[in-house]
Amino acid sequence: MTSPPTTPSGARSEARTGAASASLFARAQRVIPGGVSSPVRAFKSVGGTPVFFKRGEGAEVVDEDGNRYVDYCLAWGPLILGHAHPAVIEATIAAAKDGLAFGTCHRREAELAELVLEAFPWAERARFVVSGTEAVLTAVRLARAHTGRRLLLKFSGCYHGHVDALMVKAGSGVATLGLAESAGVTETVAHDTVVAPLADEGALREVFAKYGAQIAAAILEPLPANNGLLEQTTSWLRTLRELTKASGSVLIFDEVITGFRFGFHGYGKVVDVVPDLTTLGKIIGGGLPVGGVVGPAAILDQLAPLGPVYQAGTMAGNPVALAAGVATLRELRSGAVHAHVAALGERLSSRAKARGVTVAHVGSVFWPVLDGGAVPNRAEDIRDAAVQAFKSRYRGWLDRGIYLPPSAYEVGFLSAAHKPEHVDALADALGGVEGRG
Ligand SMILES: Cc1ncc(COP(=O)(O)O)c(C=O)c1O
């Protein structure tokens, strides 16, 4: 039985039921580890049963019980145009009708590469893969080949997919060789990665003094957005650029989240820092699986078949996925979408502030900090009180038709389909104000 659909007005709805989601989750748990294809979807961080989505329309999703939500997770970021954007759906269907996969060369590879390189003018080549993880894997391998060095430098709080060499956490001390963060990652691999804190110039200088000549690549999210939103100063990013240049290490900006999010460019342009390689994902696939690496020919042309660095994929550059990416980037080119979502991010933050709630934001990427304390810029400074406050309120937001990413450590996103009234209702709900915004 399905309940009548409820609206995401912000009003509390007593009619909501999660019976269908609960039953589907029980079924999935019998055959899939934890019932999920990716761990955070299991709602462990917020408790309760995950919501099973059935349909997405613009800013909204409908679950298997017929409940509607305004979606601020947006598939973890790719859907900057909102769910089922007509131009993206049309392009995807047209491509699918021509065949789902070829495993050969096709026209859309160069089309997407040209669009992406237009946005990253310092780069000369793009190679497409299937996920952000694969993009990072490729960039790291390229950096090691290019430098002939072994060590990687990563920063606490940055996430780069589930690449073994980067599933690594800091040991004791300021800038240390890493320890495995996941079972199954060997200590040998973890020891090839140095882990340093964000926002700490002293630690950065210490790492380069100690390991600089061995570092193949320093990789970071220039706007870290996987452990809250840990905005870094431009001066710290510039110091990292200078130190990598001086030591001959490759600087990789992992822009899987930030690429094309703040304009028709990367976050590197926002802070005026040019890396050696940039990894992309999410938005460049418009909701289908696409990752990418961009950089100068001198590095990218080391990839096979031109060079000795192997990378391949049956589904790499899949024509349907690239069609969705091309359609999405074409919609973004004018900058109108970015202006719209940035204005919404600002509105959300200032309305929440008026309600006594801190919502950190950079453009349209936002992160509620619900314990009333300062916004941190290092993973180590995220307070348990803020995490607990998020967790304790999460179900209440769902009841009001608001779907935020189900973890206090995840950022929220805004899309072209979101409206001022949506973010007003969100700000009110974050501030604990009942009823319509
Ligand atoms: C910055 C960053 N890099 C890499 C990845 C991995 O991308 P994917 O999940 O597509 O493998 C993510 C995923 O969220 C990410 O946020």
The ligand as a MOL file (V3000), in Angstrom:
LIG
                    3D

  0  0  0     0  0            999 V3000
M  V30 BEGIN CTAB
M  V30 COUNTS 16 16 0 0 0
M  V30 BEGIN ATOM
M  V30 1 C 36.9930 15.1760 -3.8080 0
M  V30 2 C 36.6150 13.7990 -4.2160 0
M  V30 3 N 37.5000 13.0510 -4.8710 0
M  V30 4 C 37.1980 11.8070 -5.2980 0
M  V30 5 C 35.9680 11.2640 -5.0450 0
M  V30 6 C 35.6480 9.8870 -5.5350 0
M  V30 7 O 34.7330 9.9660 -6.5700 0
M  V30 8 P 33.7860 8.7180 -6.8960 0
M  V30 9 O 32.8560 8.5670 -5.7440 0
M  V30 10 O 33.1170 9.1050 -8.1830 0
M  V30 11 O 34.6810 7.5450 -7.0730 0
M  V30 12 C 35.0150 11.9950 -4.3600 0
M  V30 13 C 33.6920 11.4440 -4.0770 0
M  V30 14 O 32.8730 12.0060 -3.4010 0
M  V30 15 C 35.3420 13.3030 -3.9340 0
M  V30 16 O 34.4730 14.0590 -3.2600 0
M  V30 END ATOM
M  V30 BEGIN BOND
M  V30 1 1 1 2
M  V30 2 1 2 3
M  V30 3 2 2 15
M  V30 4 2 3 4
M  V30 5 1 4 5
M  V30 6 1 5 6
M  V30 7 2 5 12
M  V30 8 1 6 7
M  V30 9 1 7 8
M  V30 10 2 8 9
M  V30 11 1 8 10
M  V30 12 1 8 11
M  V30 13 1 12 13
M  V30 14 1 12 15
M  V30 15 2 13 14
M  V30 16 1 15 16
M  V30 END BOND
M  V30 END CTAB
M  END
